[in-house]
Amino acid sequence: MLESRLSEEARTALSRYSNGKAVQTLLPLWLQFEAFLQSRGTLPSSIPDIAEDSLRAYATFLDYGDRHVDDALVALSAVLLVCLHAGYNARILRSIVIPRIRRPVQNRQWDAFRARTYQRLEYSQFARSRRRRAEDEARAGDPARIEDSLT
């Protein structure tokens, strides 16, 4: 199968900075990005010529596509790594992120992070934190407790 110019450039950049295992792992993710570029009709001649808007559109595509959050992050990271090793502007690459905000979910067990858009805290969570802060201040300022802890 003939590789496109972008794929050859990506393979060269990856093999220059890492071992063959990394090339085998990251190149399929790059090919997915290249297929995305072809579907948009914008296939540049080299990796540094890829438009910043195309990278942002790919991040949005990964975010709202039917895939797990971790898979989207790995796919975007692989594309950004290839671009970085191929000489793309690092300042632009630092600004490419998956659009939705991720935050830890309270009382999580298996999932480290869940994709959620930012929402205000519920009143009960505000009240609980205020109550906890008041209890801590009361414990810290209680002179009887301080004397008991010293003796």
Secondary structure, DSSP 4 states (H G I P E B T S, - for coil): -PPPHHHHHHHHHHHHHS-HHHHHHHHHHHHHHHHHHHHHT---SSGGGS-HHHHHHHHHHHHHSSS-HHHHHHHHHHHHHHHHHTT--HHHHHT---SS-EEPPTT-SS-S-EE----PPPHHHHHHHHHHHHHHHHHHH-HHHHHHHH-
